[in-house]
Amino acid sequence: MSEPNQIPVSTERRRRQRTRNLALFFVLLAFVVLVYGITITKIKLGYGS
């Protein structure tokens, strides 16, 4: 028999996947913000003119 406090494998897997997805989302969001900031800075400095 299973213990009452034991979390089912599928629930645990979903929780870990959701955590990993959130972490990846924030990493990608930070990258986009960084690229956006660099682009705006270069435009303001007249880069390429």
mmCIF entry with sequence, helices, sheets and N, C-alpha, C, O atoms, coordinates in Angstrom:
data_MODEL
# 
_entry.id   MODEL 
# 
_entity.id                         1 
_entity.type                       polymer 
_entity.pdbx_number_of_molecules   1 
# 
_entity_poly.entity_id                      1 
_entity_poly.type                           'polypeptide(L)' 
_entity_poly.nstd_linkage                   no 
_entity_poly.nstd_monomer                   no 
_entity_poly.pdbx_seq_one_letter_code       MSEPNQIPVSTERRRRQRTRNLALFFVLLAFVVLVYGITITKIKLGYGS 
_entity_poly.pdbx_seq_one_letter_code_can   MSEPNQIPVSTERRRRQRTRNLALFFVLLAFVVLVYGITITKIKLGYGS 
_entity_poly.pdbx_strand_id                 A 
# 
loop_
_entity_poly_seq.entity_id 
_entity_poly_seq.num 
_entity_poly_seq.mon_id 
_entity_poly_seq.hetero 
1 1  MET n 
1 2  SER n 
1 3  GLU n 
1 4  PRO n 
1 5  ASN n 
1 6  GLN n 
1 7  ILE n 
1 8  PRO n 
1 9  VAL n 
1 10 SER n 
1 11 THR n 
1 12 GLU n 
1 13 ARG n 
1 14 ARG n 
1 15 ARG n 
1 16 ARG n 
1 17 GLN n 
1 18 ARG n 
1 19 THR n 
1 20 ARG n 
1 21 ASN n 
1 22 LEU n 
1 23 ALA n 
1 24 LEU n 
1 25 PHE n 
1 26 PHE n 
1 27 VAL n 
1 28 LEU n 
1 29 LEU n 
1 30 ALA n 
1 31 PHE n 
1 32 VAL n 
1 33 VAL n 
1 34 LEU n 
1 35 VAL n 
1 36 TYR n 
1 37 GLY n 
1 38 ILE n 
1 39 THR n 
1 40 ILE n 
1 41 THR n 
1 42 LYS n 
1 43 ILE n 
1 44 LYS n 
1 45 LEU n 
1 46 GLY n 
1 47 TYR n 
1 48 GLY n 
1 49 SER n 
# 
_struct_asym.id          A 
_struct_asym.entity_id   1 
# 
_struct_conf.conf_type_id            HELX_P 
_struct_conf.id                      HELX_P1 
_struct_conf.pdbx_PDB_helix_id       AA1 
_struct_conf.beg_label_comp_id       VAL 
_struct_conf.beg_label_asym_id       A 
_struct_conf.beg_label_seq_id        9 
_struct_conf.pdbx_beg_PDB_ins_code   ? 
_struct_conf.end_label_comp_id       LYS 
_struct_conf.end_label_asym_id       A 
_struct_conf.end_label_seq_id        44 
_struct_conf.pdbx_end_PDB_ins_code   ? 
_struct_conf.beg_auth_comp_id        VAL 
_struct_conf.beg_auth_asym_id        A 
_struct_conf.beg_auth_seq_id         9 
_struct_conf.end_auth_comp_id        LYS 
_struct_conf.end_auth_asym_id        A 
_struct_conf.end_auth_seq_id         44 
_struct_conf.pdbx_PDB_helix_class    1 
_struct_conf.details                 ? 
_struct_conf.pdbx_PDB_helix_length   36 
# 
_struct_conf_type.id          HELX_P 
_struct_conf_type.criteria    ? 
_struct_conf_type.reference   ? 
# 
loop_
_atom_site.group_PDB 
_atom_site.id 
_atom_site.type_symbol 
_atom_site.label_atom_id 
_atom_site.label_alt_id 
_atom_site.label_comp_id 
_atom_site.label_asym_id 
_atom_site.label_entity_id 
_atom_site.label_seq_id 
_atom_site.pdbx_PDB_ins_code 
_atom_site.Cartn_x 
_atom_site.Cartn_y 
_atom_site.Cartn_z 
_atom_site.occupancy 
_atom_site.B_iso_or_equiv 
_atom_site.pdbx_formal_charge 
_atom_site.auth_seq_id 
_atom_site.auth_comp_id 
_atom_site.auth_asym_id 
_atom_site.auth_atom_id 
_atom_site.pdbx_PDB_model_num 
ATOM 1   N N  . MET A 1 1  ? 0.831  -1.193 0.000   1.00 0.00 ? 1  MET A N  1 
ATOM 2   C CA . MET A 1 1  ? 0.000  0.000  0.000   1.00 0.00 ? 1  MET A CA 1 
ATOM 3   C C  . MET A 1 1  ? 0.876  1.258  0.000   1.00 0.00 ? 1  MET A C  1 
ATOM 4   O O  . MET A 1 1  ? 2.050  1.206  0.366   1.00 0.00 ? 1  MET A O  1 
ATOM 5   N N  . SER A 1 2  ? 0.300  2.365  -0.407  1.00 0.00 ? 2  SER A N  1 
ATOM 6   C CA . SER A 1 2  ? 1.055  3.619  -0.411  1.00 0.00 ? 2  SER A CA 1 
ATOM 7   C C  . SER A 1 2  ? 0.770  4.386  0.871   1.00 0.00 ? 2  SER A C  1 
ATOM 8   O O  . SER A 1 2  ? -0.299 4.265  1.469   1.00 0.00 ? 2  SER A O  1 
ATOM 9   N N  . GLU A 1 3  ? 1.754  5.177  1.275   1.00 0.00 ? 3  GLU A N  1 
ATOM 10  C CA . GLU A 1 3  ? 1.602  5.998  2.476   1.00 0.00 ? 3  GLU A CA 1 
ATOM 11  C C  . GLU A 1 3  ? 0.696  7.189  2.174   1.00 0.00 ? 3  GLU A C  1 
ATOM 12  O O  . GLU A 1 3  ? 0.690  7.676  1.044   1.00 0.00 ? 3  GLU A O  1 
ATOM 13  N N  . PRO A 1 4  ? -0.072 7.670  3.155   1.00 0.00 ? 4  PRO A N  1 
ATOM 14  C CA . PRO A 1 4  ? -0.974 8.804  2.892   1.00 0.00 ? 4  PRO A CA 1 
ATOM 15  C C  . PRO A 1 4  ? -0.256 10.104 2.559   1.00 0.00 ? 4  PRO A C  1 
ATOM 16  O O  . PRO A 1 4  ? -0.825 10.950 1.870   1.00 0.00 ? 4  PRO A O  1 
ATOM 17  N N  . ASN A 1 5  ? 0.992  10.293 3.031   1.00 0.00 ? 5  ASN A N  1 
ATOM 18  C CA . ASN A 1 5  ? 1.731  11.532 2.779   1.00 0.00 ? 5  ASN A CA 1 
ATOM 19  C C  . ASN A 1 5  ? 2.519  11.495 1.480   1.00 0.00 ? 5  ASN A C  1 
ATOM 20  O O  . ASN A 1 5  ? 3.129  12.494 1.099   1.00 0.00 ? 5  ASN A O  1 
ATOM 21  N N  . GLN A 1 6  ? 2.515  10.356 0.792   1.00 0.00 ? 6  GLN A N  1 
ATOM 22  C CA . GLN A 1 6  ? 3.305  10.222 -0.436  1.00 0.00 ? 6  GLN A CA 1 
ATOM 23  C C  . GLN A 1 6  ? 2.599  10.947 -1.587  1.00 0.00 ? 6  GLN A C  1 
ATOM 24  O O  . GLN A 1 6  ? 1.403  10.763 -1.811  1.00 0.00 ? 6  GLN A O  1 
ATOM 25  N N  . ILE A 1 7  ? 3.360  11.772 -2.309  1.00 0.00 ? 7  ILE A N  1 
ATOM 26  C CA . ILE A 1 7  ? 2.823  12.510 -3.448  1.00 0.00 ? 7  ILE A CA 1 
ATOM 27  C C  . ILE A 1 7  ? 2.895  11.609 -4.677  1.00 0.00 ? 7  ILE A C  1 
ATOM 28  O O  . ILE A 1 7  ? 3.932  10.996 -4.925  1.00 0.00 ? 7  ILE A O  1 
ATOM 29  N N  . PRO A 1 8  ? 1.814  11.518 -5.449  1.00 0.00 ? 8  PRO A N  1 
ATOM 30  C CA . PRO A 1 8  ? 1.862  10.708 -6.674  1.00 0.00 ? 8  PRO A CA 1 
ATOM 31  C C  . PRO A 1 8  ? 2.949  11.209 -7.625  1.00 0.00 ? 8  PRO A C  1 
ATOM 32  O O  . PRO A 1 8  ? 3.252  12.402 -7.671  1.00 0.00 ? 8  PRO A O  1 
ATOM 33  N N  . VAL A 1 9  ? 3.518  10.291 -8.371  1.00 0.00 ? 9  VAL A N  1 
ATOM 34  C CA . VAL A 1 9  ? 4.631  10.621 -9.267  1.00 0.00 ? 9  VAL A CA 1 
ATOM 35  C C  . VAL A 1 9  ? 4.214  11.652 -10.310 1.00 0.00 ? 9  VAL A C  1 
ATOM 36  O O  . VAL A 1 9  ? 4.982  12.569 -10.606 1.00 0.00 ? 9  VAL A O  1 
ATOM 37  N N  . SER A 1 10 ? 3.014  11.521 -10.870 1.00 0.00 ? 10 SER A N  1 
ATOM 38  C CA . SER A 1 10 ? 2.585  12.448 -11.919 1.00 0.00 ? 10 SER A CA 1 
ATOM 39  C C  . SER A 1 10 ? 2.439  13.872 -11.369 1.00 0.00 ? 10 SER A C  1 
ATOM 40  O O  . SER A 1 10 ? 2.759  14.838 -12.063 1.00 0.00 ? 10 SER A O  1 
ATOM 41  N N  . THR A 1 11 ? 1.961  14.006 -10.132 1.00 0.00 ? 11 THR A N  1 
ATOM 42  C CA . THR A 1 11 ? 1.837  15.337 -9.530  1.00 0.00 ? 11 THR A CA 1 
ATOM 43  C C  . THR A 1 11 ? 3.203  15.950 -9.287  1.00 0.00 ? 11 THR A C  1 
ATOM 44  O O  . THR A 1 11 ? 3.410  17.135 -9.545  1.00 0.00 ? 11 THR A O  1 
ATOM 45  N N  . GLU A 1 12 ? 4.123  15.159 -8.797  1.00 0.00 ? 12 GLU A N  1 
ATOM 46  C CA . GLU A 1 12 ? 5.483  15.642 -8.549  1.00 0.00 ? 12 GLU A CA 1 
ATOM 47  C C  . GLU A 1 12 ? 6.155  16.050 -9.859  1.00 0.00 ? 12 GLU A C  1 
ATOM 48  O O  . GLU A 1 12 ? 6.835  17.074 -9.922  1.00 0.00 ? 12 GLU A O  1 
ATOM 49  N N  . ARG A 1 13 ? 5.963  15.254 -10.887 1.00 0.00 ? 13 ARG A N  1 
ATOM 50  C CA . ARG A 1 13 ? 6.550  15.558 -12.191 1.00 0.00 ? 13 ARG A CA 1 
ATOM 51  C C  . ARG A 1 13 ? 5.977  16.853 -12.752 1.00 0.00 ? 13 ARG A C  1 
ATOM 52  O O  . ARG A 1 13 ? 6.719  17.674 -13.292 1.00 0.00 ? 13 ARG A O  1 
ATOM 53  N N  . ARG A 1 14 ? 4.667  17.046 -12.631 1.00 0.00 ? 14 ARG A N  1 
ATOM 54  C CA . ARG A 1 14 ? 4.044  18.296 -13.101 1.00 0.00 ? 14 ARG A CA 1 
ATOM 55  C C  . ARG A 1 14 ? 4.581  19.493 -12.342 1.00 0.00 ? 14 ARG A C  1 
ATOM 56  O O  . ARG A 1 14 ? 4.843  20.538 -12.937 1.00 0.00 ? 14 ARG A O  1 
ATOM 57  N N  . ARG A 1 15 ? 4.750  19.351 -11.024 1.00 0.00 ? 15 ARG A N  1 
ATOM 58  C CA . ARG A 1 15 ? 5.264  20.458 -10.213 1.00 0.00 ? 15 ARG A CA 1 
ATOM 59  C C  . ARG A 1 15 ? 6.674  20.826 -10.639 1.00 0.00 ? 15 ARG A C  1 
ATOM 60  O O  . ARG A 1 15 ? 6.998  22.005 -10.778 1.00 0.00 ? 15 ARG A O  1 
ATOM 61  N N  . ARG A 1 16 ? 7.517  19.814 -10.848 1.00 0.00 ? 16 ARG A N  1 
ATOM 62  C CA . ARG A 1 16 ? 8.894  20.097 -11.280 1.00 0.00 ? 16 ARG A CA 1 
ATOM 63  C C  . ARG A 1 16 ? 8.920  20.716 -12.661 1.00 0.00 ? 16 ARG A C  1 
ATOM 64  O O  . ARG A 1 16 ? 9.717  21.618 -12.917 1.00 0.00 ? 16 ARG A O  1 
ATOM 65  N N  . GLN A 1 17 ? 8.059  20.248 -13.562 1.00 0.00 ? 17 GLN A N  1 
ATOM 66  C CA . GLN A 1 17 ? 8.027  20.804 -14.917 1.00 0.00 ? 17 GLN A CA 1 
ATOM 67  C C  . GLN A 1 17 ? 7.560  22.255 -14.886 1.00 0.00 ? 17 GLN A C  1 
ATOM 68  O O  . GLN A 1 17 ? 8.101  23.095 -15.604 1.00 0.00 ? 17 GLN A O  1 
ATOM 69  N N  . ARG A 1 18 ? 6.563  22.556 -14.063 1.00 0.00 ? 18 ARG A N  1 
ATOM 70  C CA . ARG A 1 18 ? 6.080  23.935 -13.951 1.00 0.00 ? 18 ARG A CA 1 
ATOM 71  C C  . ARG A 1 18 ? 7.175  24.845 -13.403 1.00 0.00 ? 18 ARG A C  1 
ATOM 72  O O  . ARG A 1 18 ? 7.342  25.973 -13.869 1.00 0.00 ? 18 ARG A O  1 
ATOM 73  N N  . THR A 1 19 ? 7.921  24.355 -12.414 1.00 0.00 ? 19 THR A N  1 
ATOM 74  C CA . THR A 1 19 ? 9.028  25.139 -11.855 1.00 0.00 ? 19 THR A CA 1 
ATOM 75  C C  . THR A 1 19 ? 10.096 25.391 -12.903 1.00 0.00 ? 19 THR A C  1 
ATOM 76  O O  . THR A 1 19 ? 10.611 26.504 -13.020 1.00 0.00 ? 19 THR A O  1 
ATOM 77  N N  . ARG A 1 20 ? 10.429 24.359 -13.665 1.00 0.00 ? 20 ARG A N  1 
ATOM 78  C CA . ARG A 1 20 ? 11.442 24.507 -14.719 1.00 0.00 ? 20 ARG A CA 1 
ATOM 79  C C  . ARG A 1 20 ? 10.959 25.466 -15.799 1.00 0.00 ? 20 ARG A C  1 
ATOM 80  O O  . ARG A 1 20 ? 11.738 26.275 -16.305 1.00 0.00 ? 20 ARG A O  1 
ATOM 81  N N  . ASN A 1 21 ? 9.675  25.382 -16.157 1.00 0.00 ? 21 ASN A N  1 
ATOM 82  C CA . ASN A 1 21 ? 9.125  26.288 -17.173 1.00 0.00 ? 21 ASN A CA 1 
ATOM 83  C C  . ASN A 1 21 ? 9.162  27.739 -16.702 1.00 0.00 ? 21 ASN A C  1 
ATOM 84  O O  . ASN A 1 21 ? 9.493  28.636 -17.478 1.00 0.00 ? 21 ASN A O  1 
ATOM 85  N N  . LEU A 1 22 ? 8.828  27.971 -15.447 1.00 0.00 ? 22 LEU A N  1 
ATOM 86  C CA . LEU A 1 22 ? 8.884  29.332 -14.910 1.00 0.00 ? 22 LEU A CA 1 
ATOM 87  C C  . LEU A 1 22 ? 10.315 29.865 -14.898 1.00 0.00 ? 22 LEU A C  1 
ATOM 88  O O  . LEU A 1 22 ? 10.550 31.028 -15.227 1.00 0.00 ? 22 LEU A O  1 
ATOM 89  N N  . ALA A 1 23 ? 11.260 29.021 -14.522 1.00 0.00 ? 23 ALA A N  1 
ATOM 90  C CA . ALA A 1 23 ? 12.662 29.447 -14.505 1.00 0.00 ? 23 ALA A CA 1 
ATOM 91  C C  . ALA A 1 23 ? 13.120 29.804 -15.923 1.00 0.00 ? 23 ALA A C  1 
ATOM 92  O O  . ALA A 1 23 ? 13.791 30.817 -16.123 1.00 0.00 ? 23 ALA A O  1 
ATOM 93  N N  . LEU A 1 24 ? 12.762 28.984 -16.891 1.00 0.00 ? 24 LEU A N  1 
ATOM 94  C CA . LEU A 1 24 ? 13.137 29.257 -18.279 1.00 0.00 ? 24 LEU A CA 1 
ATOM 95  C C  . LEU A 1 24 ? 12.472 30.538 -18.775 1.00 0.00 ? 24 LEU A C  1 
ATOM 96  O O  . LEU A 1 24 ? 13.095 31.319 -19.494 1.00 0.00 ? 24 LEU A O  1 
ATOM 97  N N  . PHE A 1 25 ? 11.223 30.759 -18.401 1.00 0.00 ? 25 PHE A N  1 
ATOM 98  C CA . PHE A 1 25 ? 10.515 31.984 -18.782 1.00 0.00 ? 25 PHE A CA 1 
ATOM 99  C C  . PHE A 1 25 ? 11.252 33.215 -18.275 1.00 0.00 ? 25 PHE A C  1 
ATOM 100 O O  . PHE A 1 25 ? 11.449 34.173 -19.021 1.00 0.00 ? 25 PHE A O  1 
ATOM 101 N N  . PHE A 1 26 ? 11.662 33.193 -17.001 1.00 0.00 ? 26 PHE A N  1 
ATOM 102 C CA . PHE A 1 26 ? 12.335 34.365 -16.439 1.00 0.00 ? 26 PHE A CA 1 
ATOM 103 C C  . PHE A 1 26 ? 13.722 34.571 -17.048 1.00 0.00 ? 26 PHE A C  1 
ATOM 104 O O  . PHE A 1 26 ? 14.156 35.711 -17.211 1.00 0.00 ? 26 PHE A O  1 
ATOM 105 N N  . VAL A 1 27 ? 14.421 33.491 -17.385 1.00 0.00 ? 27 VAL A N  1 
ATOM 106 C CA . VAL A 1 27 ? 15.724 33.622 -18.050 1.00 0.00 ? 27 VAL A CA 1 
ATOM 107 C C  . VAL A 1 27 ? 15.545 34.256 -19.428 1.00 0.00 ? 27 VAL A C  1 
ATOM 108 O O  . VAL A 1 27 ? 16.285 35.169 -19.796 1.00 0.00 ? 27 VAL A O  1 
ATOM 109 N N  . LEU A 1 28 ? 14.570 33.774 -20.183 1.00 0.00 ? 28 LEU A N  1 
ATOM 110 C CA . LEU A 1 28 ? 14.333 34.328 -21.516 1.00 0.00 ? 28 LEU A CA 1 
ATOM 111 C C  . LEU A 1 28 ? 13.848 35.780 -21.435 1.00 0.00 ? 28 LEU A C  1 
ATOM 112 O O  . LEU A 1 28 ? 14.237 36.610 -22.257 1.00 0.00 ? 28 LEU A O  1 
ATOM 113 N N  . LEU A 1 29 ? 13.012 36.083 -20.461 1.00 0.00 ? 29 LEU A N  1 
ATOM 114 C CA . LEU A 1 29 ? 12.540 37.452 -20.277 1.00 0.00 ? 29 LEU A CA 1 
ATOM 115 C C  . LEU A 1 29 ? 13.703 38.387 -19.956 1.00 0.00 ? 29 LEU A C  1 
ATOM 116 O O  . LEU A 1 29 ? 13.781 39.493 -20.491 1.00 0.00 ? 29 LEU A O  1 
ATOM 117 N N  . ALA A 1 30 ? 14.603 37.942 -19.086 1.00 0.00 ? 30 ALA A N  1 
ATOM 118 C CA . ALA A 1 30 ? 15.775 38.760 -18.752 1.00 0.00 ? 30 ALA A CA 1 
ATOM 119 C C  . ALA A 1 30 ? 16.639 38.986 -19.992 1.00 0.00 ? 30 ALA A C  1 
ATOM 120 O O  . ALA A 1 30 ? 17.163 40.084 -20.181 1.00 0.00 ? 30 ALA A O  1 
ATOM 121 N N  . PHE A 1 31 ? 16.795 37.973 -20.836 1.00 0.00 ? 31 PHE A N  1 
ATOM 122 C CA . PHE A 1 31 ? 17.576 38.105 -22.057 1.00 0.00 ? 31 PHE A CA 1 
ATOM 123 C C  . PHE A 1 31 ? 16.945 39.135 -23.000 1.00 0.00 ? 31 PHE A C  1 
ATOM 124 O O  . PHE A 1 31 ? 17.642 39.974 -23.571 1.00 0.00 ? 31 PHE A O  1 
ATOM 125 N N  . VAL A 1 32 ? 15.629 39.061 -23.155 1.00 0.00 ? 32 VAL A N  1 
ATOM 126 C CA . VAL A 1 32 ? 14.927 40.005 -24.035 1.00 0.00 ? 32 VAL A CA 1 
ATOM 127 C C  . VAL A 1 32 ? 15.084 41.430 -23.511 1.00 0.00 ? 32 VAL A C  1 
ATOM 128 O O  . VAL A 1 32 ? 15.342 42.350 -24.288 1.00 0.00 ? 32 VAL A O  1 
ATOM 129 N N  . VAL A 1 33 ? 14.931 41.617 -22.204 1.00 0.00 ? 33 VAL A N  1 
ATOM 130 C CA . VAL A 1 33 ? 15.083 42.954 -21.613 1.00 0.00 ? 33 VAL A CA 1 
ATOM 131 C C  . VAL A 1 33 ? 16.506 43.466 -21.817 1.00 0.00 ? 33 VAL A C  1 
ATOM 132 O O  . VAL A 1 33 ? 16.702 44.642 -22.121 1.00 0.00 ? 33 VAL A O  1 
ATOM 133 N N  . LEU A 1 34 ? 17.492 42.600 -21.653 1.00 0.00 ? 34 LEU A N  1 
ATOM 134 C CA . LEU A 1 34 ? 18.887 42.982 -21.852 1.00 0.00 ? 34 LEU A CA 1 
ATOM 135 C C  . LEU A 1 34 ? 19.143 43.415 -23.297 1.00 0.00 ? 34 LEU A C  1 
ATOM 136 O O  . LEU A 1 34 ? 19.756 44.455 -23.535 1.00 0.00 ? 34 LEU A O  1 
ATOM 137 N N  . VAL A 1 35 ? 18.678 42.623 -24.252 1.00 0.00 ? 35 VAL A N  1 
ATOM 138 C CA . VAL A 1 35 ? 18.869 42.972 -25.664 1.00 0.00 ? 35 VAL A CA 1 
ATOM 139 C C  . VAL A 1 35 ? 18.136 44.269 -25.994 1.00 0.00 ? 35 VAL A C  1 
ATOM 140 O O  . VAL A 1 35 ? 18.663 45.108 -26.724 1.00 0.00 ? 35 VAL A O  1 
ATOM 141 N N  . TYR A 1 36 ? 16.939 44.437 -25.469 1.00 0.00 ? 36 TYR A N  1 
ATOM 142 C CA . TYR A 1 36 ? 16.172 45.670 -25.690 1.00 0.00 ? 36 TYR A CA 1 
ATOM 143 C C  . TYR A 1 36 ? 16.925 46.878 -25.130 1.00 0.00 ? 36 TYR A C  1 
ATOM 144 O O  . TYR A 1 36 ? 17.033 47.912 -25.790 1.00 0.00 ? 36 TYR A O  1 
ATOM 145 N N  . GLY A 1 37 ? 17.437 46.741 -23.925 1.00 0.00 ? 37 GLY A N  1 
ATOM 146 C CA . GLY A 1 37 ? 18.181 47.835 -23.305 1.00 0.00 ? 37 GLY A CA 1 
ATOM 147 C C  . GLY A 1 37 ? 19.430 48.205 -24.086 1.00 0.00 ? 37 GLY A C  1 
ATOM 148 O O  . GLY A 1 37 ? 19.727 49.386 -24.261 1.00 0.00 ? 37 GLY A O  1 
ATOM 149 N N  . ILE A 1 38 ? 20.158 47.209 -24.553 1.00 0.00 ? 38 ILE A N  1 
ATOM 150 C CA . ILE A 1 38 ? 21.369 47.467 -25.351 1.00 0.00 ? 38 ILE A CA 1 
ATOM 151 C C  . ILE A 1 38 ? 20.993 48.170 -26.659 1.00 0.00 ? 38 ILE A C  1 
ATOM 152 O O  . ILE A 1 38 ? 21.667 49.107 -27.088 1.00 0.00 ? 38 ILE A O  1 
ATOM 153 N N  . THR A 1 39 ? 19.910 47.706 -27.283 1.00 0.00 ? 39 THR A N  1 
ATOM 154 C CA . THR A 1 39 ? 19.480 48.309 -28.551 1.00 0.00 ? 39 THR A CA 1 
ATOM 155 C C  . THR A 1 39 ? 19.094 49.774 -28.353 1.00 0.00 ? 39 THR A C  1 
ATOM 156 O O  . THR A 1 39 ? 19.508 50.631 -29.133 1.00 0.00 ? 39 THR A O  1 
ATOM 157 N N  . ILE A 1 40 ? 18.322 50.062 -27.341 1.00 0.00 ? 40 ILE A N  1 
ATOM 158 C CA . ILE A 1 40 ? 17.899 51.444 -27.084 1.00 0.00 ? 40 ILE A CA 1 
ATOM 159 C C  . ILE A 1 40 ? 19.114 52.328 -26.786 1.00 0.00 ? 40 ILE A C  1 
ATOM 160 O O  . ILE A 1 40 ? 19.190 53.462 -27.258 1.00 0.00 ? 40 ILE A O  1 
ATOM 161 N N  . THR A 1 41 ? 20.051 51.813 -26.014 1.00 0.00 ? 41 THR A N  1 
ATOM 162 C CA . THR A 1 41 ? 21.251 52.565 -25.703 1.00 0.00 ? 41 THR A CA 1 
ATOM 163 C C  . THR A 1 41 ? 22.053 52.873 -26.970 1.00 0.00 ? 41 THR A C  1 
ATOM 164 O O  . THR A 1 41 ? 22.529 53.994 -27.149 1.00 0.00 ? 41 THR A O  1 
ATOM 165 N N  . LYS A 1 42 ? 22.199 51.888 -27.839 1.00 0.00 ? 42 LYS A N  1 
ATOM 166 C CA . LYS A 1 42 ? 22.938 52.116 -29.077 1.00 0.00 ? 42 LYS A CA 1 
ATOM 167 C C  . LYS A 1 42 ? 22.231 53.123 -29.977 1.00 0.00 ? 42 LYS A C  1 
ATOM 168 O O  . LYS A 1 42 ? 22.883 53.932 -30.638 1.00 0.00 ? 42 LYS A O  1 
ATOM 169 N N  . ILE A 1 43 ? 20.920 53.079 -30.004 1.00 0.00 ? 43 ILE A N  1 
ATOM 170 C CA . ILE A 1 43 ? 20.167 54.037 -30.826 1.00 0.00 ? 43 ILE A CA 1 
ATOM 171 C C  . ILE A 1 43 ? 20.361 55.453 -30.275 1.00 0.00 ? 43 ILE A C  1 
ATOM 172 O O  . ILE A 1 43 ? 20.575 56.397 -31.036 1.00 0.00 ? 43 ILE A O  1 
ATOM 173 N N  . LYS A 1 44 ? 20.285 55.592 -28.962 1.00 0.00 ? 44 LYS A N  1 
ATOM 174 C CA . LYS A 1 44 ? 20.447 56.920 -28.349 1.00 0.00 ? 44 LYS A CA 1 
ATOM 175 C C  . LYS A 1 44 ? 21.854 57.476 -28.580 1.00 0.00 ? 44 LYS A C  1 
ATOM 176 O O  . LYS A 1 44 ? 22.028 58.689 -28.697 1.00 0.00 ? 44 LYS A O  1 
ATOM 177 N N  . LEU A 1 45 ? 22.856 56.599 -28.646 1.00 0.00 ? 45 LEU A N  1 
ATOM 178 C CA . LEU A 1 45 ? 24.233 57.053 -28.854 1.00 0.00 ? 45 LEU A CA 1 
ATOM 179 C C  . LEU A 1 45 ? 24.535 57.302 -30.331 1.00 0.00 ? 45 LEU A C  1 
ATOM 180 O O  . LEU A 1 45 ? 25.618 57.772 -30.678 1.00 0.00 ? 45 LEU A O  1 
ATOM 181 N N  . GLY A 1 46 ? 23.570 56.983 -31.199 1.00 0.00 ? 46 GLY A N  1 
ATOM 182 C CA . GLY A 1 46 ? 23.771 57.207 -32.624 1.00 0.00 ? 46 GLY A CA 1 
ATOM 183 C C  . GLY A 1 46 ? 24.678 56.162 -33.241 1.00 0.00 ? 46 GLY A C  1 
ATOM 184 O O  . GLY A 1 46 ? 25.412 56.453 -34.186 1.00 0.00 ? 46 GLY A O  1 
ATOM 185 N N  . TYR A 1 47 ? 24.635 54.962 -32.722 1.00 0.00 ? 47 TYR A N  1 
ATOM 186 C CA . TYR A 1 47 ? 25.480 53.882 -33.234 1.00 0.00 ? 47 TYR A CA 1 
ATOM 187 C C  . TYR A 1 47 ? 25.117 53.582 -34.684 1.00 0.00 ? 47 TYR A C  1 
ATOM 188 O O  . TYR A 1 47 ? 23.943 53.438 -35.022 1.00 0.00 ? 47 TYR A O  1 
ATOM 189 N N  . GLY A 1 48 ? 26.132 53.491 -35.535 1.00 0.00 ? 48 GLY A N  1 
ATOM 190 C CA . GLY A 1 48 ? 25.918 53.154 -36.926 1.00 0.00 ? 48 GLY A CA 1 
ATOM 191 C C  . GLY A 1 48 ? 25.612 54.360 -37.802 1.00 0.00 ? 48 GLY A C  1 
ATOM 192 O O  . GLY A 1 48 ? 25.315 54.193 -38.984 1.00 0.00 ? 48 GLY A O  1 
ATOM 193 N N  . SER A 1 49 ? 25.677 55.558 -37.259 1.00 0.00 ? 49 SER A N  1 
ATOM 194 C CA . SER A 1 49 ? 25.390 56.756 -38.061 1.00 0.00 ? 49 SER A CA 1 
ATOM 195 C C  . SER A 1 49 ? 26.675 57.389 -38.536 1.00 0.00 ? 49 SER A C  1 
ATOM 196 O O  . SER A 1 49 ? 26.643 58.408 -39.225 1.00 0.00 ? 49 SER A O  1 
# 
